[in-house]
């Protein structure tokens, strides 16, 4: 496969501290309004008492056009304009948790992400995110080609060449990536409907939806047609072992929905251990969410090489060796 083209020419502000500058674009149809008025409507956080006064930032030339020329407070902005600026970051503790590298070449960087590390900057996890920390080492071109929840550990793949990124992302969209997760759950109750026997698999199919403003995903059996706003989630779940303390599962997601594995196991009656959203509230001192992106495999769209990356991490009660298929 040939390398794709960059979707957008680089902006006037280079990445700083592992973070790209914000590119703000007025929505189609927005009438011409002064920059300061538009910024306060679009980004109310710029008026936070903890932030540098907005007037001071504008006067200092912090908000620029694509050609690098700064805006003034009264310059009009409207649909079709671009405004570039750096975000101001709140104080943040960056953990010294290692980000072990599983594989690296000219195109890809693959890490073994720890629990509790966000893939992308979000909310209060900015400098501590895997992307920002890695960009400070490997450069600003690094971009994840898929994501893991902050509380999920395991194999995470980054593209090192912007022109190649979309080709790797398309592998995930086309379901050409084999993904294997491991999960440690509460032990299944006796005679739980739909529970596979030890060593057997079950195809889990549910409709999922996420209400606006909610952290939780709602789940419904995939019987009949989907309702508006629902998306099909499909996972092959294999029960590997079970004891009084819990059960170990191998999970092969066919689709990639938000919280898919967590909500589907909870719907089966075996929520993942230490899952604060879909299981019992974790006790103080409990281990992290017992979900691990264990193995990821695909054929490289450029070299034709078959990649298979395996996490070196382990869940509670799980041997570090990969479980048998």
N, C-alpha and C positions, 0 to 999 in steps of 0.2 A: 504494500500500500504506500502511496506517495504521501509526503507530509502535507498537511492542510495549511491553509492560509490563516494568519492571525485575524481574528474577528474585528479588532479595533487597534488603531495605531496607539502607541504609548502616549500617556498623558504628559503634561509638562512638569509634574512633580514626581521625582523618583521615590521608590519605597524608602521608608524611614523606620529603623528599628524593627524590620521584618514585616511592616504593615504598608500596604499600598494606600495612596491617598484616596479620599472619597471622590467619586465623580457624581455630582448631583445634576440631574436633568429635570427641568420643569415638565410636568405632565402635558400631553397634547391639549391644546385649547386654552392653556393658562395665558391670561392677558399679561401685558407688560407691567410689572410692578418693580419698585426699587429693590435692590438686592437685599438690604437689611430686612425689609418687610417680608420678602419671600422666605428668607432663611429662618426667621422666627416662626413662621407658619409650618415650614417643612421640617425643621430641626429644633423643636422647643428646648431640647437639652442644651443648646448653645446659650440659653439664658439662665442656666443653673447658677446659683450663687457660688458654687465651687469652681465654675469655669472662668477662664479669662474673659473679661467683659467683651461682648461682641464688637462694640464700637472700636475698642482698642485693637482687636484682631484685624478688623477690616482696614483700619488706618495703617496697620503694619504691613498690609499687602498679603495677608494670609489666604485670600480667596482670589483665584486667578482663572483666566480664560484658557482655552486650549493652547493659544499662542504664548501663554505665560504672562500676559499683561494683567496686572491686578485690577480687580473691580474697586470702585468706590461705593460708599454706602447708598448713593442715590442712582447709581447706574441701573438701568432697567434690565430685567431678565424676563424671558418669555419662552414659549415652546420653541425647541430647536437650539437653545443655548446650553452651554455646559459650564459648570462651576466646579473647580477642583480645590480641595483643601485637606489638611491633615486633621484627623480627630484628636481631641485632647483626651488623655487617658487618666482614669482615676488611679490612685495608688493601688498597687497589686503585688502580692507576694508570688514570686515565681518559684515553684518547687524545684529542688535539685534532683527529682526523679529522673533516672536515665531514660532516653528514648532509643533503645537498642536497634541497630540497623541489621535487617535480615538480608538485604540485597541492595546493590547499587551498581548502576552502569550509566552510560551517557544519557539514557532516556528515562530511567525509573529509579526511584528511591523507595524502599519498602522498609517500614519499621514495625516493631513489636510494641504497639501502643499500650501503656499501662492504664489500669483503671483510674478514673477520676481526671483524665486529661481530655479536654475538648479537642475535636479535630480542627475546627475553625474558630476564629475569634467570635465570641458571642457573650453578651451581657457583661458580667464581671470577669469572664475568662478571656482575656485578650493576650497579654504577653505570655500567659501560662499555656496558651493553646499550642498544640503540636505544630501547626503551620507557622506561627510566628517564631517559635523557638528554632525550628528547622531552617527557616529562611535566614536567620541570623548566621547560620553555619554554611548553608549550601547556596544561598543567593535568592534574590527576589522572584526568580522565574518559577520557583517550586509551587505546585498547585495539587491538591488532592484530587484523585479521579473518582473517589467514592468517599463515603463518610461512615464513621462509627459514632454512636452515642458517647457522650462524655464518660458514662459509667461502664461502657463495654470495652474490654481489653482485646488486644490481638492484632492481626495482620491488617495494615493500613498502607495503601499504595499511593504514591505521589508521582506526578509527571514532572520532569525536569526541563522539558522543551515545550513552550507554549503552542507551537505549531502542531505538536503531536497529541496534545491533551485530549482534544475532542474524539480522536480515534479510540483512545483507551476508554473514555467515558461511554462511547457507543457500544463497547463490548458489554458493559453492565446493562445498558438500556435494552440491548438485543438478547439478554440472558445467555450470553456466551461465556460467562464466568462461572466456574463451579465454586460454590461457597459452602464451607462446612463450619458450623458453630458447635460448641459444647456448652451445655447448661446444666447447672446443679439446681434441682428444685426441691420443694417439699415432697415428702414421700406420697405416692398416690394412695388414696383411700381404697379400701377393699371394694371390689365390684363397681369401680367408677365407670360409668358408661363411656364407651369409645376408647378406653385405655388399652394400648397395645400390650401384648404379652412380652415378657423379657426377651430381648433380642429381635423383636419384630418391629415393623414400621407401620406408621399410619399417615395418610395424606390429610393434612389439616387445611381446610378451606373455610375461610370466613370473609365476611364483608366488614371492612373497617371504615370508620369515619372519625374526624377530629373536630369537635365543636369549636367554634371561634372562641378564643380566650382560655380554652381548657388545656391543661397539660396532659390529660389522659385521652387515649384513643378508645372509642367505643367499638364493640365487637358484636357481630350477629352471624349466626350460622348461614352458610352460603347455599341455602335452599331457596330455589326460585331466583328471580331477577334482582339485581341490585337496585337500591333506592337512590334517588338523587344525592350526590355527595359521597356515596360509598364506593370503595375500591376493593377488588378481590385480592386477598392475601392467601398465598399457597405455600405450604411448607411440608417437607417430608420429615417426620419426627420418628426417631428410633430410640427405644428405651434400652440403654446399655447395661444399667445395673440399678439395683434398689436395695436399700436397707432402712433401718429404723431412723437414720439421720437424714435421709433424702434419696433422691434418684438422680442418675446421670443420663443425659440425653445427647444424642447426636442429631443436629438439626441441619437440614439442607434447604434453605429458602429458595423457592423458584421465583417469587416476586420480591420486591424490596420496599415494603411499606414502612412508614414510621412506627416504631415500637412493635413491629410485626411479631417477632419471636416472643417477646415478653407478654403481649396481650393474648396470643394464641395459646401459650402454655397455661396462662391464668384461666382462660376459658375452658381448658381441659380439666381444670381442678388441681393443677400442680404449678403454682406460680414460682418463678425463679427466686431463689434465696436472696435476701437483702434487696428485693425490689420494692422501693417505697411507694410506687404508683399502683402496682397491680397485685401486691402481696401484703402480708402482715407487716406492720411498721417494724423496721429493723431495730433490734435492741442496741443499746450503747456498746460499742466495741465489736459490733458485728463485722464480718468480712465485707469487702465490696461486692457489688452486684455480681452474682456467679454466672456470668455470660462471657464467653470467649470466642472471638473470631479466630478459629483454630487453623484453618487451611483455606487458601485461595489459589485457584489455578485457571490459566487461560493461555491461549496461543497468541503470541505477540503479533499485532497486525502489520508490523514493519519487517521484523527479522524472520518471522515464522517459527521462532523458538517457542517451545512449550515451557511455560513458567509454572512452578508450583511452590508456593511459599507457606511455611508452617510455623506457627507461634511456638516459642519455647516456654510459654507460661503454662500454668496448671491451675485447675480449680480445686476446691476442697475435696479431698478423697479421690482425686484423679491422678493416675500415673502420668509422668511427663511424656511418656511414649504415646504417639498417636493411636487412638482406638481403631480397631479393625473395622473395615467396611462390611 
